[in-house]
Amino acid sequence: MPVTFAQWRAQVDGELAGKSFEKVLVQQTLEGIPIAPLYTEAPAVPLPAPLPAPAPFRICMRHDGAPDAAEIETDL
């Protein structure tokens, strides 16, 4: 006989004996993404919004005086 999510959660809550479901069974990745103990078609724990894309980076070098092309090529 299939078990519903509500039946599963009631059984888990009984086994936890008053302990917090989120504190005991939901783990966090280093990025702060929650990992639930059970996934169905819809996650039981809402996922955070994705992080924005990082800004592009640049390489900046300081040269004293007027460097020639060979000096700049060496630095790169």
Legacy VTK file of the C-alpha trace (Angstrom):
# vtk DataFile Version 3.0
C-alpha trace
ASCII
DATASET POLYDATA
POINTS 76 float
0.000 0.000 0.000
1.471 3.408 -0.967
2.312 5.832 1.835
1.478 9.519 1.435
3.888 12.288 2.322
1.620 13.311 5.227
1.709 9.745 6.630
5.493 9.596 6.254
5.910 12.974 7.954
3.629 11.941 10.848
5.730 8.792 11.369
8.983 10.792 11.247
7.657 13.413 13.681
6.711 10.607 16.066
10.195 9.082 15.811
11.841 12.465 16.439
9.970 12.750 19.754
9.592 16.524 19.689
12.945 17.345 18.056
12.925 19.802 15.144
12.595 18.099 11.749
14.606 20.898 10.081
17.420 20.837 12.659
17.785 17.045 12.756
17.085 15.849 9.212
17.598 18.786 6.838
21.286 19.287 6.047
22.915 22.378 4.496
25.571 22.421 1.789
28.478 24.862 2.073
26.554 27.142 -0.284
23.540 27.158 2.059
21.333 24.881 -0.039
19.074 22.694 2.114
19.152 18.928 1.489
15.920 17.301 2.622
15.790 13.630 3.718
13.029 12.823 1.202
12.145 14.291 -2.173
8.816 13.889 -3.901
7.504 15.683 -6.972
7.651 18.977 -5.046
10.394 19.659 -2.472
9.227 19.792 1.141
11.759 22.538 1.885
11.752 25.627 -0.369
15.031 26.183 -2.185
16.791 29.562 -1.955
17.000 31.853 -4.978
20.028 31.152 -7.179
23.113 33.260 -6.596
23.777 36.034 -9.118
26.463 35.415 -11.715
29.878 36.682 -10.632
31.213 39.841 -12.253
33.858 39.357 -14.935
37.432 39.952 -13.812
40.261 41.955 -15.322
44.023 41.674 -15.084
45.577 45.032 -14.217
49.334 45.631 -14.032
51.231 48.779 -13.192
54.324 49.695 -15.179
56.723 52.464 -14.260
57.657 54.735 -17.113
56.819 53.685 -20.658
57.152 49.893 -20.976
57.863 48.392 -24.336
55.903 45.526 -25.878
58.409 42.918 -24.674
57.973 43.930 -21.018
54.202 43.789 -21.295
54.348 40.401 -23.030
56.628 39.068 -20.260
54.127 40.151 -17.600
51.254 38.474 -19.383
LINES 1 77
76 0 1 2 3 4 5 6 7 8 9 10 11 12 13 14 15 16 17 18 19 20 21 22 23 24 25 26 27 28 29 30 31 32 33 34 35 36 37 38 39 40 41 42 43 44 45 46 47 48 49 50 51 52 53 54 55 56 57 58 59 60 61 62 63 64 65 66 67 68 69 70 71 72 73 74 75
